[in-house]
Amino acid sequence: MVSDRLTPLERVLDRLKGVKAQNGYFIAFCPSHDDRRERSLSISEGEDERALLNCFAGCDYTDVVAALGLSVVDLFAHNARPGSEAQRAKKAREPKSKTKSEPQQTAVTTDELPDGTYWEFTSPGGEVLYIQRHKGAYYQKTGEDRWKNSLEGVSQVLYGLPELIDGVCAGETVYHVEGPKDVETARERLGLCATTSGSTTSWRAEFKSYYAGADVVIVPDNDDPGRKYANTVAQDLLRVARSVKIVHLPDLAEGADITDWLDGRHAKEEFFALVEKTVLYDGTEAEPHPSEVEAEPHANGSSVSIKTLADAITVEDHFARDAGDKLYRFSGGCYRQYAERYIRRRVKELLEA
């Protein structure tokens, strides 16, 4: 049994050989490969007290953890945390005659916060670090019942971080959505292990370490910022996750999300069927569909409709669409993502012929 009295960094260092202190970090022999001379493993402590591992010889993060006889969850300071769920805080007061603007830097009490629904962002140990007003401002905790409208000096975290860590450790599929409201929807109505960074602009590349070895399904809102956010998250997670999918929900209005989709009388069985049908994300950057591009002149001077060429290519080759109207091309014995890229290349070749 791993001792709870040790910090995550101490747990790791206690199991390593050849440990040497450097300027703010440690080096040691990597237990995941024959490393009796180089000391290729770097060990340091993150701002949230997690142990950070990096093998310069290229060993996978999860292989190093396994070789130490630990699990990913042992690298985080979350043992004996209070409570089992990150709670959302709601407050409603009698309307005042004077409209109140959100405070900027002055610390306020909970009662002085603007009316609305607030979502708690906690450390791996369950300590509330800051709250987010629904689709609004962030407030960091500065003391007992004291909040400041700023995240300056605070390490940003994923929503429901303790549950995410437990879910990854238990081998659950992780569902990444766009906001805390959708996390709660995914948990309560679909029974999922879900998380979010908070908004389309809040993702940080360092968050990827929490998804190490997990199967991840990203469900974006139906708009350009949502799709861009999903691709950014997916690109980062490809480096550490076991698998990544991006599921685009069908029959969604512009800007709508998974909560709206379920409110539209779509069943959970339909959702899981969509997840099952969606192919794995392979890191290929999506491009606009060829039909969205206007006609261009052919090399011989005639005007050619790109849509006409694109349609002809889809007839010539084997293509299929999923329930979300996403196009796939049959190649190498299976249907592959981003058929649009292939179509654009073929159209360009035809135009230049």
N, C-alpha and C positions, 0 to 999 in steps of 0.2 A: 504493500500500500504506500502511495506517495504521501509524505508528511505534509500536512497543511501548515506546519510552522515555517516551512521554507518558502521564500519568494519564488516565482517562476524561474528567475535567473539563477538562483541558488540551486534549484532542483536540477537544472541542466548542467551547471558547472560541477555539481557533486558527482555526476555520472560520466564526465569526460576525463580523458587522459592528456597529459602534457599541457595543462592550462597555463597560459602566460597573460599577465595583464599588459594592456597597451594603453594608449592615450584615450580613455573613455570607453574602451571595450576590451574584450578578451579574444585570444586565439587558442585553438586546441586541435588535437588530431581528430579528424572527422571519423566517426564510427561507422559510416556508411560505405567506406571504401578503404583500400590499403593506403593508409596515410601516416606512415611511421616517421616521416622526415619533414614534410612541408608545413604541417599545422595549417591546413587550408580552411578550417572552419572558423568563422567569425561569430562571436556571441556578444550581444549587447542588450540593453534594457530599453523598451519603448516608453513613451510618456505615460501610458496607462499601465505601466509595470509589467507588460507582457515580455517574454523572452523572444528576442529576434535572432534567427539563425540564418547564416548564409555560407554555403560551401563554394569556394572559388574554383573548385575542381568540377563543379557542375552537378553535384548530387541533388536530387529532388528534396525539397523541404520535408515532405512527408516521410521519405526514406530515412532521413537523419533522425527524425522524431522516433520512428519505429525502432531504429538501431539502438536508441537510448533506452528502450523499454518504456517509453512514455506514449501518451496519446496527445493529439493536438490540443485538447482541452487543458492539459497540464501546463501549457505554456502561458496560460492566462490567469490573472489574479482574480478569480471569481469564486473560490471555494468559500463555503459558509456564508454566502451572500444572503441578505435579508429578502424575504418574499420570493415568489416564483414567477411574477409577471411584471413587465413594465406597464404601469397604469397610465391611462390618459386622464388628465385633470380637466374637469368642466367647472365653469363658474358663470353665474348669471345674477345680475343685480337689478334693482329697480332702475328704470331709465331716468337719467338726469336731464334737466332742462338745458344744460350746456354740453355740447359735444366735446368729448375728451380725445385728444390726439395721443398716439402712443409715445411713451417717454423715450428719450434718446439715451442718455448716459446716467441719469440719476437713479439710484436704487429705489425700488418701490416694494411695497408689501403685496401679497397675493390679492388682497381686496382692491388694491389700486391698479391692478392690471386691467387693460381694456377687456370688455366682455368678449366671450368667445370660447371655443374649445381649444384646449392646450394638450400637446403631446409631450410626454417625458422621454428624454434621451438619457440613458444611464451608462455607467461604467460596467465592465464585465462583472464587477462585484455587486451591481444593483444600486449604486449610489447615483442619485439624480445630479447630472452635470448641468443640463439646461433644458428648457422647454421651448416648444415652437407653437405659436398661435396658428390655427388651421389656415394654411396658405398665406401665412403672414410672417411677422417678425420672430426672431429668436431672443430668448432672455436667459442669461446665465445665472446660476445660483451663486450669490455672494455671501450668504449667511442664512441663518434660520429665518424662513419666511421673507427673504430679501432677494430681489431680482433686478438685473441690469440689462437694458436693451443693447446687448453687445456680446459677441463671442470672442472678443479679443483676449488672447492668453488661454483660451480653452481648447483642448484637443477635441475635434469633432468626432463623433462616433455614429455607428449605425443604429437605427431605431430597433429596439428589442434585442440588444446585443447579448444579454445573458441567454435568452431563448435561442438565438442563432448559434451560439457556441455549443449549447446542449444538443441542438438539432444536428449539427455537423458531427459531433462526437457520436451520436446515436445512428448516424448513417442516413438521416432523413434527407429527402430532396429539398433544396432551399428555393423558395419563390421570391424573386426580387421585383418589387413593384415601385410605383413612383412616389407615393406619399404614405404617411402614417395611417390615414383613413383607410386606404386600400390594404394595408397590412392587417388591420383589425378585421376588415371584411374577409380576407383570405383565411385568417385564423378561425373566426367565428362561424363563417358560412361554408368553408371548404375544408376546415380542419388541417390547414397547412402550416409548415414552418416558414414564416415569411419575414421579410425585412425590407428596409429602404434606407437610403442616405438622407431622405427628407424632401428633396426636390430635384429638378433637372439640372440644377447648377451646384449641387452639394456633394457630388461624388468625388472621392479622393482615391488615387491609385493605391495608397497604402491600405485601404480597406480590404484589398484582395486577399490578404493573408488569413482572414477569418473564414474564407471559403475553401481553404486547402483540402483537396481530396473529395469535395462535394459535387453532387449532380445539381446543377443550377438551372432554373427556368426563369427567364426574365419576361415580365408581362407589361409592356409599355402602354401609356395613354395613346389615343389615336390622334396624334398631331405630330408635326415635324420636330418640335423640341423633345417629345417623348421618344420618337424613333431614334433621334440622334443620341439621346441619353442612354437608351438601351444598347446601342452599338458601342458606345464608349465603355460602359460597364462590361459588356461581353468581351471586348478586346482585352481588357485588363484581366478578367477572370480566366481567359484561356490559358494563362501562364500557370495557374495553380489548381483550378477546378478539374474534376474528373471529366465532366461534360458540361456543355452550355447549350441552351436552346433559347430562342426568342420567339415567343408565341404572340402573334397578332390576332386579336379577337375580331371575328366578323360581325357585321351588322351594328357597328358602333358609329355614333355621330362624331363629328369633328371635335376633338378635345375630350371625348368621353373616356371613362376608365373601366376597370374590372368591376367596380361597385355598380356603375351604371349598367354594365352588361348583365350582371346577375339580377338587377332590378327589372331588366327587360324580359324577365321570365325565362332566362336561359338556365338550364339545370346543371348541377355540379357534374353529372355524368357527361354532359356535352363538353364541359371544360376539360375534363381529364382525357376525353377522346381527342380533343384538339392537341393537347400536350403530347399524347402518344404519337399522333400523326406528324408532328413537326420534326423536321430533320435537324440534326445537330448543327450548331453554328460552327463554321470553319474559319472564321476570321476574315473572309473576303468582304471588302467594303462595298456596300450597296450603292447602286447608281440609279438615276432617274430612269423610269421605263421609257423605251424608245418612242412610244406614242406621244410622249410629252414634248418631244423635240420637233420643231417645225421642219418643213421640207427644205432640202439643200440642193444646190445645182449639181448635176452630174458632170463628170469630166468632159463629156462631149457637149456641154452647154445646156442640155435639157433639164427641166425641173423635175425632181423625183421626190415622191412622197415617202418620207422615212417610215411612216406608219404602214404604208402599203408593203414596203420591203420587209418590215418586221413581221407583219401578218403572214407574208409568204414564207418566211423562215420558220415560223411556228407550225406551219402546215407541213413543211418539208421534213423537219426533224420531229422527234418525240418529246412533247412537252405535256405537263399536267399542272393543274392548280389545286391547292388545298382548300379547306373550308374557309380559310381567311382570304381567298383569292390571290394567294402568293404563287408565283410561277416557278416551276422546276423543270430542268432538262434531264432526260434520261441519258446517262453516260457511265461507262464502266460498270454496267450491271445494276445501277441504282439511280434514283432520281436525286439530283443535286441542286443545292441552293444557288440563288443569284444567276438564274438563266438570263436575266436582263443584260448582264455583262457580256455573255456570249452573243446575244442578239446584237448588241451595239457594235461588237467587234466585226461580226459578219456584215452588218449594214455598212460600216466604214469600208470594208474590203470591196463590197459591191459598188459603192459610190466612187471608189478610186480606181476601179477596174477600167 
